[in-house]
Amino acid sequence: MAGLPAKQLEVAREIVPEARTLGLLTNLVDPKAPPQLKEIEAASQGFEIKLVAKDANHPNEVEGALQFLAEQKADVVIVLQTSMLISQTRPIAEFALAKRLPTVYGYREHVVDGGLISYGVDLRWCYQRAAALVVKILHGSAPGDLPVEFPTSVLLSINLRTAKLLGLTVPPGLLARADEVIE
């Protein structure tokens, strides 16, 4: 969803305001990833921030990619929204916490599994809408006649336990905007 990666960059700068190095965990074989990367690169122009990206295209590459970002002294990491990376919510959260890497995600599922903060579409809504469309198709609607639907709202989820373990204080304004706070 256009605009989300730039907002995730804003959230990253808000949760770690002194950040000078932004790590990006990418999965560039997923067609959703390159546009996200380009948007973050464009949005970071004008900030005194260094971008360091590391690609992980298989689950067994995630830990090494995060290790690289830690070695590059990333102050905060944005995890791009891809199918493979969403399948690795717990390993990403655990390794990021072990390396003391504050992480910003696009899906709340990462935060539920121990990640720090997410800003993005609600996958539960997406799944419910997909199910509703399947029901329409099963009842005879032609798939080509069904409208394309895009999420109209996004969720901001924060894991306060993870913030505490990382030694971070969540700014009150960010906490007030949160749709979901996990304690």
Secondary structure, DSSP 8 states (H G I E B T S, - for coil): -TTHHHHHHHHHHHHSTT--EEEEEE-TTSTTHHHHHHHHHHHHTTSS-EEEEEE--SGGGHHHHHHHHHHTT-SEEEE---HHHHTTHHHHHHHHHHTT--EEESSHHHHHTT-SEEEEE-HHHHHHHHHHHHHHHHTT--GGGS-------EEEEEEHHHHHHHT----HHHHHH-SEEE-
